[in-house]
């Protein structure tokens, strides 16, 4: 079974008083990493509009738990070779 990588804009809150929009990456709906917005993305309203429509705000603890789960299941795309529908998305993380 091939796994699918997706990405979307979400709010990320590393501390209780700080919150900003990031590009969140998922494997079959489970978040495994994030990236800061590019300058071009920051200048656009799309990331903020999409993040506002995605109700969830992610924290470091959320990513720690979900990444830990993926590692235990040997399904973390950054650490294990996997059968992916769209492996080209991994090149965005380099």
C-alpha positions in Angstrom: 0.0 0.0 0.0 1.4 3.4 -1.0 1.4 6.2 1.5 0.5 9.7 0.5 2.3 12.9 1.5 0.4 16.1 1.8 1.0 19.6 3.0 -1.2 22.5 4.2 -0.8 25.8 6.0 -1.5 25.6 9.8 -0.9 27.8 12.8 2.0 26.6 14.9 2.4 27.6 18.5 5.9 26.9 20.0 5.0 28.8 23.1 1.7 29.8 24.7 2.0 33.4 23.6 3.5 32.9 20.1 1.6 31.7 17.1 2.6 31.8 13.4 1.7 30.1 10.1 3.8 27.3 8.8 3.7 24.7 6.0 2.8 21.4 7.8 3.7 18.1 6.2 1.6 14.9 6.7 1.9 11.3 5.8 -1.5 9.7 5.5 -2.9 12.6 7.5 -0.4 12.4 10.4 1.9 15.4 10.8 5.6 14.7 10.8 7.4 18.0 10.2 6.9 21.7 9.3 8.7 24.4 7.4 8.6 28.2 7.8 6.9 30.1 5.0 9.0 31.4 2.2 9.2 35.1 1.5 6.8 34.7 -1.4 4.3 32.8 0.8 4.5 35.4 3.6 3.6 38.1 1.1 0.5 36.2 0.1 -2.8 36.0 1.9 -3.4 32.4 0.9 -1.4 30.8 3.7 -3.1 32.9 6.4 -6.6 32.2 4.9 -5.9 28.5 4.7 -4.5 28.4 8.3 -7.5 30.2 9.6 -9.8 27.6 7.9 -7.8 24.8 9.5 -9.1 24.9 13.0 -6.2 23.0 14.7 -3.2 24.8 16.0 -0.1 22.5 16.3 2.4 22.6 19.1 5.9 21.0 19.5 4.3 18.3 21.7 1.9 17.4 18.9 4.7 16.9 16.4 6.8 15.1 19.0 4.0 12.6 19.6 3.1 12.1 16.0 6.7 11.8 14.8 7.5 9.4 17.6 4.5 7.2 16.5 5.6 7.3 12.9 9.2 6.3 13.9 7.9 3.4 16.1 5.9 2.2 13.1 8.8 2.7 10.8 6.7 5.0 8.7 8.4 8.4 9.1 9.4 9.4 5.6 12.5 11.4 6.7 14.0 8.3 8.4 12.7 5.2 6.5 12.5 4.2 2.9 8.8 3.9 2.1 6.5 3.2 -0.8 5.1 6.7 -1.5 2.5 7.9 -4.0 4.3 11.2 -4.4 8.0 10.9 -3.2 8.9 14.1 -5.1 7.4 16.1 -2.1 10.3 14.9 0.0 12.6 17.0 -2.0 10.9 20.1 -0.7 12.2 19.2 2.8 15.9 19.2 1.9 
